[in-house]
Amino acid sequence: MGNSKQARKFAKQRFAQMKKMISEKDPRVVQKRLEKNPKLKHQLEQKKKKEELRNVPQYSSALFFQYNTQLGPPFHVIIDTNFVNFSIKYKMDIIQSMMDCLYGKCIPYITDCVLAEMEKLGRKYRIALRIMKDPRYERLPCMHKGTYADDCIAQRVTQVRTGTLFMKSKIYPSIIIKSVNTLPVVMVPLFRYSSQLGPGLFRILPILRSF
């Protein structure tokens, strides 16, 4: 008796269930519809392009076209690992040589990743490490993973284009120079510092030409 009641109850439940149907928005249905109608496919592609968010970098208020109005003494200088190594190799005082090159007060900045790169090089570069830990050098904290300094420096310079001078060694990638087209780039050729200007700066800052 009990089994027959349970069977009837189960039969009623099965009868009450709705048949499963594929939704119209199911990717399989949509794909078939688009294959049959290429015009609809083109319309959907155009709609997606319009809905895409455009990431337009904000133009700095300190720039008048290519002219950087805030670029002047005191110069805020970001230094990389190779720049310090070449300066020591050519027996040059970094801060004094900067001032001789740029004719103004210079405040050197060193990021955490540059310092970490130098620490990884070992005891051979202990003099460079001692110079970088000088209290006259300002420290910039890094939030990224790893100790790769090139991307970090390039990102900082592209974000803060005003009043920041970008220093580099002769081995530095030329791709980064293109991203800093409103700032001069100072290099270390043989026994001297010389500035390499970005595109559009050769007329604006003649005092920083290579010499």
C-alpha positions as CSV (number, residue, x, y, z in Angstrom):
1,M,0.0,0.0,0.0
2,G,2.7,2.3,1.1
3,N,4.8,1.6,-2.1
4,S,1.8,2.4,-4.4
5,K,1.3,5.8,-2.7
6,Q,5.0,6.6,-3.1
7,A,4.9,5.5,-6.8
8,R,1.8,7.8,-7.5
9,K,3.5,10.7,-5.7
10,F,6.6,10.3,-7.8
11,A,4.6,10.0,-11.0
12,K,2.8,13.3,-10.1
13,Q,6.1,15.0,-9.5
14,R,7.5,13.9,-12.9
15,F,4.3,15.0,-14.6
16,A,4.6,18.5,-13.0
17,Q,8.1,19.0,-14.2
18,M,8.6,21.3,-17.2
19,K,10.6,20.2,-20.3
20,K,14.1,21.6,-20.4
21,M,14.6,24.1,-23.3
22,I,17.7,25.8,-24.6
23,S,17.7,29.5,-24.0
24,E,17.8,31.9,-27.0
25,K,21.0,33.5,-25.5
26,D,22.8,30.1,-25.4
27,P,26.1,30.5,-27.3
28,R,25.3,27.4,-29.5
29,V,22.0,29.0,-30.6
30,V,23.6,32.4,-31.1
31,Q,26.5,30.9,-33.1
32,K,24.1,29.1,-35.5
33,R,22.0,32.3,-36.0
34,L,25.1,34.3,-36.8
35,E,26.3,31.8,-39.3
36,K,23.0,32.1,-41.2
37,N,22.9,35.9,-41.0
38,P,26.3,37.6,-41.6
39,K,24.6,41.0,-41.4
40,L,23.6,40.4,-37.8
41,K,27.1,39.3,-37.0
42,H,28.5,42.5,-38.4
43,Q,26.0,44.6,-36.3
44,L,27.0,42.7,-33.1
45,E,30.7,43.4,-33.8
46,Q,30.1,47.1,-34.3
47,K,28.1,47.2,-31.1
48,K,30.9,45.5,-29.2
49,K,33.4,48.1,-30.5
50,K,31.3,51.0,-29.3
51,E,30.9,49.4,-25.9
52,E,34.6,49.0,-25.4
53,L,36.1,51.4,-22.9
54,R,38.8,53.7,-24.3
55,N,41.8,54.1,-22.1
56,V,43.1,57.6,-23.0
57,P,46.2,58.7,-21.0
58,Q,45.6,62.1,-19.3
59,Y,47.6,64.9,-20.7
60,S,49.7,66.7,-18.2
61,S,48.8,70.3,-17.4
62,A,52.5,71.3,-17.2
63,L,53.0,70.5,-20.9
64,F,52.5,73.2,-23.5
65,F,52.5,71.0,-26.6
66,Q,56.0,69.4,-26.3
67,Y,57.3,72.1,-24.0
68,N,57.6,71.0,-20.3
69,T,57.1,74.1,-18.2
70,Q,58.0,72.5,-14.9
71,L,61.4,71.1,-16.1
72,G,64.0,73.2,-14.3
73,P,66.2,73.4,-11.3
74,P,66.1,71.6,-8.9
75,F,66.2,68.6,-11.2
76,H,64.6,65.4,-9.8
77,V,66.8,62.6,-11.2
78,I,65.9,58.9,-11.3
79,I,69.0,56.7,-11.4
80,D,69.3,53.1,-12.6
81,T,71.8,50.4,-11.6
82,N,74.1,50.7,-14.7
83,F,74.3,54.4,-14.3
84,V,75.9,54.1,-10.9
85,N,78.2,51.3,-12.1
86,F,79.5,53.3,-15.1
87,S,80.0,56.4,-12.9
88,I,82.2,54.5,-10.5
89,K,84.0,52.8,-13.4
90,Y,84.9,56.3,-14.8
91,K,85.7,57.6,-11.3
92,M,83.0,60.3,-11.4
93,D,81.2,61.9,-8.5
94,I,77.5,61.4,-9.4
95,I,75.9,64.5,-7.8
96,Q,78.7,66.9,-8.8
97,S,78.8,65.5,-12.4
98,M,75.0,65.9,-12.6
99,M,75.3,69.6,-11.6
100,D,78.1,70.2,-14.1
101,C,75.9,68.6,-16.9
102,L,72.6,70.3,-16.1
103,Y,73.8,73.6,-14.6
104,G,71.5,73.4,-11.6
105,K,70.8,71.6,-8.3
106,C,70.1,67.9,-8.7
107,I,68.2,65.6,-6.3
108,P,69.0,61.9,-7.2
109,Y,66.2,59.3,-6.6
110,I,66.7,55.6,-6.3
111,T,63.9,53.0,-6.4
112,D,63.7,50.0,-4.1
113,C,64.1,47.6,-7.1
114,V,67.3,49.4,-8.3
115,L,68.7,48.9,-4.8
116,A,67.6,45.3,-4.7
117,E,69.3,44.7,-8.1
118,M,72.5,46.1,-6.7
119,E,72.3,44.0,-3.6
120,K,71.9,40.9,-5.8
121,L,75.2,41.6,-7.6
122,G,77.2,40.7,-4.5
123,R,80.3,42.0,-2.8
124,K,81.9,43.1,-6.0
125,Y,79.5,46.1,-6.2
126,R,79.7,47.0,-2.4
127,I,81.1,50.5,-3.2
128,A,78.1,51.2,-5.5
129,L,75.8,50.0,-2.8
130,R,77.4,52.3,-0.2
131,I,77.0,55.3,-2.6
132,M,73.3,54.5,-3.2
133,K,72.6,54.3,0.6
134,D,74.0,57.9,1.0
135,P,71.4,60.1,2.8
136,R,71.6,62.6,-0.1
137,Y,69.9,60.1,-2.3
138,E,66.1,60.0,-2.0
139,R,64.4,56.6,-1.8
140,L,61.2,55.7,-3.9
141,P,59.2,52.7,-2.6
142,C,58.1,50.1,-5.1
143,M,54.9,48.1,-4.9
144,H,55.5,45.7,-7.9
145,K,56.8,42.1,-7.7
146,G,60.4,41.2,-8.4
147,T,63.5,43.4,-8.8
148,Y,63.3,44.3,-12.5
149,A,63.9,48.0,-12.5
150,D,63.5,49.0,-16.2
151,D,59.7,48.7,-16.4
152,C,59.4,50.3,-13.0
153,I,61.4,53.4,-14.0
154,A,59.6,53.7,-17.3
155,Q,56.2,53.6,-15.6
156,R,57.2,56.2,-13.1
157,V,58.5,58.6,-15.7
158,T,55.4,58.2,-18.0
159,Q,53.1,58.8,-15.0
160,V,55.0,61.9,-13.6
161,R,56.2,63.8,-16.7
162,T,56.7,67.1,-14.9
163,G,59.9,68.1,-13.3
164,T,61.4,64.6,-13.4
165,L,64.6,63.9,-15.3
166,F,65.4,60.4,-16.5
167,M,68.9,59.1,-16.2
168,K,70.0,56.0,-18.1
169,S,73.1,54.0,-18.9
170,K,74.3,53.2,-22.4
171,I,72.9,49.7,-22.3
172,Y,69.3,50.9,-21.5
173,P,66.6,49.8,-24.1
174,S,65.8,52.5,-26.6
175,I,62.0,51.7,-26.4
176,I,61.9,53.4,-23.0
177,I,63.4,56.6,-24.5
178,K,60.4,56.9,-26.8
179,S,58.0,56.8,-23.9
180,V,59.7,59.8,-22.3
181,N,59.5,62.2,-25.2
182,T,59.1,65.3,-23.0
183,L,62.1,64.7,-20.8
184,P,65.8,64.7,-21.4
185,V,67.7,61.5,-20.9
186,V,71.2,61.7,-19.5
187,M,73.8,59.0,-20.5
188,V,77.3,58.1,-19.4
189,P,79.6,58.0,-22.4
190,L,83.4,58.1,-21.9
191,F,84.3,60.0,-18.7
192,R,81.4,62.5,-18.9
193,Y,77.7,62.9,-18.6
194,S,75.8,64.0,-21.7
195,S,72.1,64.6,-22.2
196,Q,70.1,62.9,-25.0
197,L,66.9,64.8,-25.6
198,G,63.6,63.2,-26.6
199,P,61.8,64.1,-29.9
200,G,60.7,67.7,-29.9
201,L,63.1,68.9,-27.1
202,F,66.1,69.9,-29.3
203,R,64.7,73.5,-29.7
204,I,63.1,73.8,-26.3
205,L,66.1,72.9,-24.1
206,P,69.3,73.8,-26.0
207,I,71.3,74.1,-22.8
208,L,71.0,70.3,-22.3
209,R,72.5,69.3,-25.6
210,S,75.3,66.7,-25.7
211,F,78.7,68.2,-25.0
